[in-house]
Amino acid sequence: MSDDFTEFTSQSWGGRILNSLKGILFGIVLIPISIILLFWNENRAVTTAKGLKEGASAVVSIEATSVVPANNKKLVHLSDQVTSGDEVLKDPLFGVSAKGIRLTRSVEMYQWQEEKSSETRKKLGGGTETATTYSYKQVWSDKLISSGNFNPEHRLDHQNPTARLADPLTLVGGNVRLGAFKLPSGVIAKMQGDAVLAATDEDLAKVAPDLRAKLTLAAGTFYAGADPANPALGDQRVSFKVLAPAVWSVIASQIADTLEPFQPKDGPAIERVESGTVSAEVMFKHAASENSMLTWGLRLGGFVLMALGLGLIVSPLSVFADVIPFLGDVVGAGVGFAAILLAFVGSITVIAVAWFAVRPLLTVALAVVAAASLFMAWRRGHARSLQAKSAR
């Protein structure tokens, strides 16, 4: 079920100019934020790489079958079956139970969800007309969606319930071990791959009578509603997952008979967890790859922030030209390209400066790239200028 509504709003040329001038202030704020982000990211990347290098050279692969006191406070690597003994994890409200490392209860409700999309059309004289479409559809969500955040014109017709049968719940075994080592919650939290645990009629019979009266069993879940095949607003379903015993590999610091994060001289603490039997070398390669991906992702984020900031600063030029929409589009494309080019050069420059203390040669290479980009842009503009003069 879904509902769609479209609203039209207009803005004058003067109003757009005023907003673009306000945008300059926001753009001025975004640029130093982007510079700080880029500086911080390069420092984070370097220190993380140093820490991983230190860890890779210091790690000791050990057998998990016994605790050797000589390895205390060392960075160790071990692989073995993770178990929780004979402990049974039981949901205190719904009675579902299983032997495992972790038992998770998820609660979903069928609710209204608002989606908004806008399309803006320029008008002669510099004004704009914006068509905003609000779409409302009912979806399953494990979070309570607040109708108070919906468009005021439509929220009364799309009211969501404000309470659930129960909150989500995660139960963890009290004696989870990897071989002879007791695993702390931080390591267990990094373990993924929980499998669906289907509820049964026996489980339903264990639920308290007042709650059981609201439930039916549907495809391994507890369902609160009239018809699972045709959900209605406010219907709820409760499902369960369990993390079963399996082989895991861990890199961490051995502290007595447990495993804690290892703090290298540089960079964040090291605590790696991977499914199956994975060598220390491969695990550190994975960590280095993750560091590289995060570094490039934050570099892109810094570049986008800088380009957005520069774009806001020069945006009044295109708004002034929008008196004639076609002219505004041409000017907008030009200032947009200039903002992207300057952001590219600026980002490379910031990264180069940040790396100067640790890798001077890379700084020089980045500076060459930045200078070449500016030169190519100048050469292109100069060539166009000469063509325009010859055409006269």
C-alpha positions, -999 to +999 in steps of 0.1 A: +000+000+000+013+034-009+002+070-013+018+098-034+013+136-030+030+163-051+034+199-038+046+229-059+066+257-045+081+288-062+111+310-054+119+344-068+152+354-084+158+377-055+152+349-030+176+327-048+203+353-048+198+358-010+200+321-004+232+318-025+248+346-006+240+327+026+255+296+010+288+314+007+291+314+045+284+277+046+309+271+019+336+290+038+329+267+068+331+235+047+365+242+032+384+242+065+364+211+076+376+193+045+412+204+051+411+191+087+395+158+075+422+153+049+450+161+073+435+138+100+430+110+075+465+110+062+479+110+098+455+082+107+465+062+076+502+065+084+500+057+120+476+027+113+501+014+087+529+017+112+509-001+139+500-029+115+537-033+104+547-034+141+520-060+148+529-082+118+565-083+129+557-090+166+528-115+163+533-150+175+512-179+163+503-202+192+482-233+199+449-225+215+447-257+234+467-244+264+477-211+280+514-205+280+524-179+306+555-169+286+532-154+260+515-131+284+511-095+270+524-107+237+505-102+204+493-137+195+475-154+167+454-185+172+428-205+154+404-230+170+368-240+177+348-213+196+324-229+220+302-220+250+302-254+267+268-268+276+253-233+283+218-228+269+208-193+259+171-186+265+150-156+256+133-146+289+102-133+272+095-157+243+111-188+256+131-196+225+164-213+234+195-227+218+231-238+226+254-212+209+277-183+213+250-156+208+212-155+206+195-125+190+159-114+190+147-091+163+113-073+164+099-057+132+067-037+128+047-029+097+048+009+094+044+039+072+077+052+056+080+086+039+101+091+008+107+125-007+119+135-042+122+170-057+125+183-093+133+220-098+126+239-131+141+273-139+118+300-151+125+331-173+135+359-150+156+338-126+129+322-104+124+285-099+095+262-095+100+230-074+078+199-076+082+178-044+067+144-043+060+127-010+055+089-012+042+069+017+044+031+017+041+005+044+072-015+051+087-038+077+112-021+099+131-031+130+131+005+141+102+027+152+095+052+124+082+085+139+053+100+121+063+133+137+091+136+111+066+133+082+054+163+062+029+181+084+002+181+057+002+143+055+013+130+089-022+127+103-032+103+076+000+082+081+002+078+119+025+050+130+022+030+163+046+041+190+051+009+209+063-027+202+056-060+218+092-061+229+126-045+223+154-062+204+176-084+226+211-100+223+222-127+247+259-138+248+272-169+265+290-164+298+318-188+291+326-184+254+361-199+247+385-203+219+403-234+229+416-227+264+411-189+261+380-171+274+368-146+249+357-111+260+326-093+246+347-072+222+360-102+203+326-119+203+310-087+189+332-090+158+320-125+150+294-125+123+274-152+104+244-157+128+220-183+114+182-181+115+167-200+144+131-210+136+106-208+165+084-238+171+050-246+185+068-258+217+084-224+219+051-207+215+036-228+244+063-213+267+052-177+262+032-161+290-005-165+283-014-128+279+014-124+253+007-158+237-029-148+230-016-121+206+008-144+187+006-170+159+035-191+144+043-181+108+073-194+089+094-198+121+085-164+135+061-152+161+035-130+143+012-105+160-016-096+136-047-110+118-031-124+086+007-129+080+000-132+043-016-097+042+001-075+069-017-045+082-004-013+099+010-022+133+014-059+127+046-072+143+069-102+138+095-116+162+124-136+147+156-152+162+191-159+152+219-179+168+257-179+163+267-215+165+301-229+176+326-227+147+363-222+140+376-187+143+410-170+140+419-142+164+449-118+167+450-100+200+471-096+231+472-125+255+464-113+290+464-144+313+438-167+299+419-141+279+425-120+248+425-082+248+433-055+222+470-050+216+483-014+216+512-008+192+535+023+195+516+039+167+480+036+155+449+021+169+447-010+190+449-043+171+422-069+176+414-090+145+387-117+142+381-137+111+360-168+104+378-201+098+415-210+099+433-179+086+470-173+089+484-142+107+500-130+075+467-131+056+449-114+085+473-085+085+470-083+047+433-079+051+438-052+078+461-033+055+436-035+027+408-022+050+431+007+060+437+015+023+400+014+015+391+036+044+419+061+035+407+065-001+371+067+011+379+096+034+400+112+008+370+112-015+349+125+013+373+154+019+374+162-018+336+162-020+334+186+010+359+209-006+342+209-040+308+215-023+323+244-003+339+260-034+307+254-054+286+273-027+311+302-028+308+307-065+271+297-068+259+334-069+275+337-103+252+311-119+221+325-100+227+360-113+230+345-148+197+325-144+177+356-155+181+337-188+179+300-179+201+289-207+228+314-198+226+303-162+231+266-172+263+275-191+277+296-163+267+269-137+285+243-157+316+265-159+317+274-122+310+238-113+339+226-134+361+252-118+350+242-083+358+205-090+392+214-105+402+236-076+390+210-051+411+184-068+442+205-067+434+217-032+429+181-019+461+169-035+480+199-020+466+192+015+475+155+012+510+164-001+516+187+029+503+161+053+527+135+039+557+158+037+571+148+072+569+110+064+573+107+027+590+137+010+592+120-024+555+114-025+549+150-016+570+161-046+550+137-068+517+150-056+529+186-060+538+178-097+504+164-103+487+195-088+509+218-108+502+198-140+465+200-134+466+238-130+488+241-161+465+220-183+435+240-171+453+273-179+464+260-213+429+250-222+415+284-212+443+302-230+436+282-262+399+290-261+408+327-256+431+326-287+403+309-308+378+335-297+402+364-307+409+348-341+372+343-348+368+380-345 
